[in-house]
Amino acid sequence: MPLPNVLLIEVEPDGSSQIYRYTAAGEFGGDTWHESERDAQEQLVFEYGAALGQREPIPDEVSDSHGYVVEWVRKHRKQDGKI
């Protein structure tokens, strides 16, 4: 699996959560299921520690959260001169 540039936590109606990982190029980097959002956040701290960036909410009007996070990281990496 490629190393991710962006992470997405989706909380399900039952309270469980999925973590999805994507590269800046939009490549899928894996997913994991967790009993709660808190468990998902703790997993990310365990996996990535200090490499985690600031958490950004996805606007309510966004219907495709996966597409949104890939575009978000592309935009921000271009601004930083990394792509």
Secondary structure, 3 states (H helix, E strand, C coil): CCCCCEEEEEECCCCCEEEEEECCCCCEEEEEEECCHHHHHHHHHHHHHHHCCCCCCCCCCCCCHHHHHHHHHHHHHHHCCCC
